[in-house]
Amino acid sequence: MISEINDQDEGTTEERGEVHFLAAIADELIRRLVHTGAMRKADANAIESAVAERLGTSPRAW
């Protein structure tokens, strides 16, 4: 289980790897949902915007 990765970008290499792996899975899942028509690009962009707002980052466009 991931203990904590804080704002100073601290955390073990293993924890960071897990976070990147999970992010890649989520990214691929959304990409395939949009590609197959199960999700609209507008829905993917809405999810991206909500996550970016929560993290304080800029959203990516799908």
N, C-alpha and C positions, 0 to 999 in steps of 0.2 A: 504494500500500500504506500502511496506517496505521502510522506509526512508533511512537508511544506517547502514550497519554493517561494521566497519572499521577493519584495520589490528590489532588493539589491542583487537579484539574480543568483542567490545562493541556493544550494541544494546539491546533492551528490550527482555524479555523472549518470548513475543508474536512474535516479529520479527524473533527471532532465530527459534522458532517453525515453522513459515511459511516457512523459508528457508529449514529446515529439511524435512518438508512435501513435498515441491516441488522437492527436491532432490530425495526423495523416489519414487515419482510419475515417474520422469524421469528414474530412475533406473529400476523400474518395467516395464515401457514401452519398454525400450531397451531390457530387459531380454525376454519379450514376443515376440518382433519382431524377435529376434535371434532364440528363441525356435520354432516359427512357420515357420521360413525360409524366412520371409519377409525382413530380414536383415542378412548379413553375419557377422560372428564374426570379420572378418577383418575390416568391416565398423564400428562396435561397438568399436573396439580398436582404430580406427582412430579418432572417436569422443572423446573417453576418453583421448587420447593423446593431442588433440587440447585443450580440456578444462583444462587438467592438466597444459599444457604449459601456458595457459592464467592466471591460478591461481597461478602458481609457485609451484605446488605440483607434486607428483609422480603419474603416471597413474596406474589404476588397470587393470588387464587383464580380458577379458571376456572369 
